[in-house]
Amino acid sequence: MNILVINGSPKGKNSITLQTSLFLEKLADRYDFDFIHVGQRIKYYENNMQEAVSKIKNADLIIFSYPVYTFIAPSQLHHFINLMKNCGEDFSGKIVTQISTSKHFYDTTAHRYIEENCFDMGMNVIKGFSADMDDLTTKKGQKEAIAFFKHVLWCARNAVFEKIPDKKEYSEKNYTQIRTKNYIAKNGTVALVCDVSEDDERLISMIEDFKNKCPYEIKEINIRNFAFSGGCLGCFNCATNGKCIYKDGFDKLLRDEIQSSDAIVYAFSIEDHSMGWRFKMYDDRQFCNGHRTVTEGTPFGYIVNGDYENEENLKTIIVGRSEVGHNFLAGVGYTPETLSDMIKRLDYAIENKLVLPRNFYGVGGMKIFRDLIWVMRGLMKADHEFYKKHGVYDFPQKQTGRMLGMCLVGEVMRNPKLKAKMNGKMTEGMLMPYKKVFDNMDKRRKNKK
């Protein structure tokens, strides 16, 4: 069996994720492994796809290997997948799986992204392997990697593949643009970060409509015109001081022009089930902020051209981005009606400085970051100081009073006699703090009279 590992890490042979495939290669020496380092050599493959195409066609099994960057795979692998889909070759019937490493921060959306694009190419998808960065250094992690590989081989032999999900038919509707401004100007600025080409007429119309309806000053930044030196390298050069190793000025643009605004709106056309590889490069390069939620409280909005209603994974990513950053999501405009609603909510959020509690996506994501930075605080100094200052280190062991109270309640509930005396009054006890809130409200009302 010929096994091709498509290494999407920008670190090439020094990739932590790649070590799992190298481990499997040593164990399964009767199989022929080949490797292409597309993440590190993406500029080469922009002009030399035929070499990669030949290796892909010769492979009996393809493994996408990558670290999870910002909800999905690195922008370099995004770009390579885009090249695969547009090179004019037929990869249908190829058996494919994936190996990722991360701290399990939205590895689910990353894996779904790879699967959806493989489905597009008619490939036979086998469920992938999502490991912690350190798993392979443990006996348990090695055992799981071996079990995964055996399962992949069994699936390949027995033609057991993931089912391609059904989607509703999409027909692009005409977009009717309002060409005259119809608002009273207000104080404030909105950064409009977009990825738009001159021939993307529908997205251009949506952006113009947004500018004609939004009552705030618009700072439009088309990342297609920004001279990126490259995608995030995962080099951790920015870990201590927030300075990116690239000297292309992106970190200055990000902090001075975008993050200083009263709201941020992103505009793009759906490409490869995502915001496209250029936007992913923008996202990945924001790692110069580390894991710090520096735009917390800033409302977000989206202008999306394409079949957004059918893109469940993209929806999860958009909501997850807002929730982890603690940004009110004003909405996603993909029709004239949804765009109009997004503008109204954005206006309200800016005027009222609207911030709501995080949901599961945000709370879960931040707990992963909290534990990660606590362990890595010696390296991630900027993140550590930010987390200390903003109370992110909300470890349960700090809630001493509550923990002692729960111990007392637990002892009561384990004693049959005391439990009988409680006579179902546990709920009343749980409501006591809320009664105190309402009693205080009543007192304040009386004092006002």
C-alpha positions in Angstrom: 0.0 0.0 0.0 1.3 3.5 -0.9 0.5 6.0 1.8 0.9 9.7 1.1 1.1 12.1 4.0 0.2 15.7 3.0 1.9 17.7 5.7 0.1 21.0 6.1 2.3 22.3 9.0 4.3 25.4 8.1 7.1 23.8 10.2 7.7 21.1 7.6 9.7 18.1 8.9 9.8 19.8 12.4 6.1 19.5 12.8 4.8 17.9 16.0 1.8 16.6 14.2 4.0 14.9 11.6 5.6 12.7 14.3 2.5 10.6 14.5 2.8 9.6 10.8 6.6 9.0 11.3 5.7 6.8 14.3 3.2 4.8 12.1 5.8 4.5 9.3 8.3 2.9 11.7 5.7 0.4 12.9 4.2 -0.4 9.5 7.4 -0.9 7.6 5.7 -3.1 5.0 3.8 0.0 3.7 5.4 2.6 1.6 5.1 6.1 3.1 5.7 9.3 1.1 5.6 12.8 2.4 4.9 16.2 0.8 5.4 19.3 3.0 2.9 21.6 1.4 2.5 23.9 4.4 6.2 24.8 4.4 6.5 24.9 0.6 3.1 26.4 -0.4 4.7 29.0 -2.7 6.5 26.2 -4.6 3.2 24.2 -5.1 1.5 27.4 -6.4 3.5 26.9 -9.6 4.3 23.1 -9.4 1.1 21.3 -8.6 1.8 18.5 -11.1 4.4 17.0 -8.8 1.8 16.8 -6.0 -0.9 15.6 -8.3 1.3 12.7 -9.5 1.9 11.6 -5.8 -1.8 11.9 -4.9 -2.8 9.8 -7.9 -0.2 7.1 -7.0 -1.4 6.9 -3.4 -3.7 4.2 -2.1 -4.3 6.1 1.1 -3.9 9.9 1.7 -3.4 11.4 5.2 -3.8 15.1 5.7 -1.5 16.0 8.7 -1.7 19.4 10.3 -1.9 21.4 13.6 -5.2 23.1 14.2 -4.8 26.9 13.8 -7.7 29.2 14.7 -10.7 26.8 14.4 -9.5 25.1 11.2 -6.3 24.0 9.4 -3.4 26.4 8.7 -3.9 28.9 5.9 -1.1 27.2 3.9 -3.1 23.9 3.9 -6.2 25.8 3.0 -4.3 27.2 0.0 -3.1 23.7 -1.1 -6.6 22.3 -0.9 -7.8 25.2 -3.0 -5.1 24.3 -5.5 -6.1 20.6 -5.5 -9.7 21.6 -6.2 -8.9 23.9 -9.1 -6.0 22.0 -10.8 -8.4 20.3 -13.2 -7.5 16.7 -12.0 -9.9 14.0 -10.8 -9.2 12.7 -7.3 -12.6 10.9 -6.9 -12.4 7.5 -5.3 -9.2 8.2 -3.4 -9.2 7.0 0.2 -8.4 9.8 2.6 -8.2 10.5 6.4 -6.5 13.0 8.6 -4.3 13.4 11.7 -4.3 16.6 13.7 -2.7 17.8 16.9 -3.9 20.6 19.1 -5.2 21.3 22.6 -8.6 20.2 21.3 -9.7 23.8 20.7 -12.2 23.5 17.9 -10.5 20.4 16.4 -14.1 19.4 15.5 -14.5 22.2 13.0 -11.0 21.7 11.6 -11.8 18.0 10.9 -15.2 18.9 9.4 -13.5 21.4 7.1 -11.1 18.8 5.7 -14.0 16.2 5.3 -16.2 18.7 3.4 -13.6 19.5 0.9 -12.7 15.9 0.4 -16.4 15.2 -0.2 -16.3 17.9 -2.8 -13.5 16.1 -4.6 -15.4 12.7 -4.5 -12.9 11.2 -2.1 -13.8 8.3 0.3 -13.4 9.8 3.8 -12.4 7.8 6.9 -12.9 9.5 10.2 -9.7 11.2 11.4 -7.5 11.2 14.5 -7.4 14.2 16.8 -4.6 14.1 19.3 -3.2 16.3 22.0 0.2 17.8 21.1 1.9 15.6 23.8 -0.1 12.3 23.3 2.6 10.5 21.2 5.1 10.8 24.1 2.9 8.6 26.3 2.1 4.9 26.1 -1.6 5.7 26.0 -1.1 8.1 23.1 1.0 5.6 21.1 -1.6 2.9 21.7 -4.4 5.2 20.4 -2.3 6.1 17.3 -1.8 2.4 16.5 -5.6 1.7 17.1 -6.4 4.5 14.7 -4.1 3.2 12.0 -5.6 -0.3 12.3 -9.1 1.1 12.0 -8.2 3.1 8.9 -6.8 0.0 7.2 -9.9 -2.0 8.2 -12.1 0.8 6.7 -10.1 0.8 3.5 -10.2 -2.9 3.1 -14.0 -3.1 3.8 -15.0 0.1 2.0 -16.5 1.6 5.1 -16.5 5.4 4.6 -18.2 8.5 6.0 -21.5 9.3 4.5 -21.6 12.4 2.3 -24.2 14.7 4.0 -27.3 15.8 2.0 -27.6 19.5 1.2 -30.5 21.6 0.0 -30.2 22.8 -3.5 -28.8 26.4 -3.7 -29.8 28.9 -6.3 -28.1 32.3 -6.1 -30.7 35.0 -5.9 -30.3 38.5 -7.3 -29.1 41.0 -4.9 -30.9 44.3 -5.0 -28.7 47.1 -3.9 -29.8 50.4 -2.3 -27.6 52.9 -4.0 -28.4 56.0 -1.9 -27.3 56.7 1.7 -30.2 56.5 4.1 -29.0 57.2 7.6 -28.1 60.0 10.0 -24.4 59.8 10.8 -23.3 58.9 14.3 -20.0 59.1 16.1 -18.0 55.9 15.9 -16.0 53.8 13.5 -16.6 50.3 12.0 -13.6 48.4 10.6 -14.8 46.6 7.4 -12.3 43.8 6.8 -13.0 42.1 3.5 -11.5 39.8 0.9 -13.0 40.9 -2.4 -11.8 40.9 -6.0 -12.9 43.3 -8.7 -15.1 40.7 -10.4 -16.9 39.6 -7.2 -19.9 41.7 -8.2 -22.4 40.3 -5.7 -20.1 40.8 -2.7 -19.3 44.3 -3.9 -23.0 45.1 -4.0 -23.5 43.8 -0.5 -20.6 45.8 0.8 -21.8 49.0 -0.9 -25.3 48.3 0.6 -23.7 48.0 4.0 -21.9 51.3 3.6 -25.0 53.0 2.5 -27.0 51.8 5.5 -24.5 51.8 8.3 -24.6 55.1 10.2 -20.9 55.0 11.3 -17.6 55.9 9.7 -16.4 52.9 7.7 -12.7 51.9 7.6 -12.6 49.5 4.7 -9.6 47.2 4.6 -9.4 44.7 1.7 -6.9 42.1 2.8 -6.5 41.1 -0.9 -4.5 44.3 -1.3 -2.3 43.7 1.7 1.2 42.4 1.0 1.4 39.5 3.5 4.9 38.0 3.8 3.2 34.7 4.5 1.0 32.7 6.8 1.5 32.1 10.5 4.6 30.0 11.1 3.7 28.8 14.6 7.2 30.0 15.6 6.1 31.5 19.0 8.3 34.5 18.3 5.4 36.7 19.4 4.8 34.8 22.7 6.6 37.2 25.0 6.0 40.6 23.4 3.3 40.2 20.8 5.7 41.1 17.9 5.3 39.0 14.8 8.5 37.7 13.2 7.3 39.0 9.8 8.1 42.6 9.1 5.2 43.3 6.7 3.4 45.6 9.2 0.4 43.3 9.8 0.4 43.6 13.6 0.4 47.4 13.3 -2.5 47.3 10.8 -4.4 44.9 13.1 -4.0 47.0 16.3 -4.1 50.5 14.9 -6.7 50.2 12.1 -8.9 47.2 13.0 -8.9 46.5 16.8 -9.2 50.2 17.7 -12.6 50.4 16.0 -16.0 50.4 17.8 -17.1 47.3 15.8 -15.6 44.9 13.3 -17.4 43.5 10.2 -16.0 40.8 8.1 -17.0 40.4 4.4 -16.1 37.5 2.1 -17.4 35.0 -0.4 -17.6 31.4 0.7 -14.7 29.4 -0.7 -14.0 25.8 0.0 -16.5 25.8 2.9 -14.7 28.6 4.7 -13.8 32.2 4.4 -11.1 31.3 1.9 -7.4 30.8 2.3 -6.5 34.5 2.3 -8.9 35.2 5.1 -7.6 32.2 7.0 -4.1 33.8 6.6 -5.5 37.0 8.2 -7.0 34.9 11.0 -3.8 32.9 11.7 -1.7 35.9 11.7 -3.8 37.3 14.5 -1.8 34.9 16.7 0.5 37.9 17.3 -2.2 38.6 20.0 -1.6 35.1 21.4 -4.6 33.7 23.2 -5.6 37.2 24.5 -9.2 38.3 23.9 -8.1 41.9 23.1 -11.3 42.9 21.3 -13.6 41.7 24.1 -16.8 43.7 24.1 -16.4 44.8 20.4 -19.5 43.8 18.4 -18.9 41.6 15.3 -20.9 41.4 12.1 -20.5 39.4 8.9 -21.3 39.9 5.2 -21.2 36.6 3.5 -21.7 35.9 -0.2 -22.7 32.3 -1.0 -24.8 29.4 0.2 -24.5 30.3 3.9 -27.6 28.4 4.9 -26.0 25.1 4.0 -22.7 25.7 5.6 -23.3 24.4 9.1 -19.6 24.1 10.0 -18.9 27.6 8.9 -21.8 28.8 11.0 -20.2 27.1 14.0 -16.9 28.7 13.3 -18.4 32.2 13.1 -20.4 31.8 16.3 -17.4 30.2 18.0 -15.1 33.1 17.0 -17.5 35.6 18.6 -18.2 33.6 21.7 -14.5 32.9 22.6 -13.6 36.5 22.0 -16.7 37.6 24.0 -18.0 39.7 21.1 -21.7 40.3 20.5 -22.5 38.7 17.2 -24.8 41.2 15.4 -25.6 38.7 12.7 -24.6 37.4 9.3 -25.9 39.3 6.3 -26.2 37.0 3.3 -29.5 38.4 1.8 -30.8 41.9 1.7 -33.1 41.2 4.7 -30.4 39.5 6.9 -27.9 42.3 6.0 -30.4 44.9 7.1 -31.1 43.1 10.4 -27.3 42.8 11.0 -26.8 46.6 10.6 -29.7 47.4 13.0 -28.3 45.0 15.7 -24.8 46.3 15.1 -26.0 49.9 15.6 -27.8 48.9 18.8 -24.8 47.0 20.1 -22.4 50.0 19.5 -24.8 52.5 21.1 -25.5 50.4 24.1 -22.1 48.7 24.5 -23.9 45.4 24.4 -22.1 42.4 26.0 -23.9 39.1 26.8 -22.6 36.0 28.7 -20.6 33.5 26.7 -22.3 30.3 25.7 -20.8 26.8 25.6 -18.6 27.6 22.6 -17.1 30.6 24.5 -16.9 29.1 28.0 -15.5 25.8 26.8 -13.0 27.4 24.5 -11.7 29.8 27.2 -11.3 27.0 29.7 -9.0 25.2 27.3 -7.0 28.4 26.8 -7.0 29.1 30.6 -5.5 25.7 31.4 -3.0 25.9 28.4 -1.6 29.3 29.4 -1.4 28.3 33.1 0.9 25.4 32.1 2.8 27.5 29.5 3.0 30.7 31.4 6.8 30.6 31.4 6.8 31.0 27.6 3.5 32.7 26.9 4.3 35.7 29.2 2.0 38.2 27.5 -0.9 35.8 27.6 -0.2 35.0 31.3 -0.2 38.7 32.3 -3.4 39.3 30.4 -5.1 36.4 32.0 -4.1 37.4 35.5 -5.3 41.0 34.9 -8.6 40.0 33.5 -9.5 37.2 35.9 -9.3 34.4 33.4 -7.7 32.1 36.0 -11.0 31.2 37.6 -9.9 27.8 38.8 -12.5 26.0 40.9 -10.1 25.6 43.8 -10.4 29.4 44.4 -14.1 29.1 45.3 -13.3 27.9 48.9 -16.5 29.0 50.5 -18.7 27.4 47.9 -16.8 24.2 48.0 -17.1 23.9 51.8 -20.8 24.7 51.5 -21.2 21.9 49.0 -19.4 19.5 51.3 -21.8 20.4 54.1 -24.8 19.9 51.8 -23.4 16.6 50.6 -23.0 15.3 54.2 -26.6 16.3 54.9 -27.9 14.5 51.8 -26.0 11.3 52.7 -27.6 11.2 56.2 -31.1 9.6 55.9 -32.5 11.3 59.0 -31.3 14.8 58.0 -32.4 14.2 54.5 -35.9 13.4 55.7 -36.0 16.6 57.8 -35.0 18.6 54.7 -38.3 17.3 53.2 -37.5 18.5 49.7 -36.5 22.0 50.8 -33.3 21.8 48.8 -34.8 23.9 46.0 -35.9 26.6 48.5 -32.4 26.8 49.8 -31.0 27.1 46.2 -33.4 30.0 45.6 -32.3 32.0 48.7 -29.6 34.1 47.0 -32.2 35.1 44.3 -34.7 36.1 47.0 -32.0 38.3 48.4 -31.6 40.0 45.0 -35.4 40.7 44.8 -35.6 41.9 48.4 -32.8 44.4 47.7 -34.7 45.6 44.6 -37.8 46.1 46.7 -35.8 48.1 49.2 -34.3 50.4 46.6 -37.8 51.0 45.1 -39.2 52.0 48.6 -36.2 54.3 49.2 -36.8 56.1 45.9 -40.4 56.8 46.9 
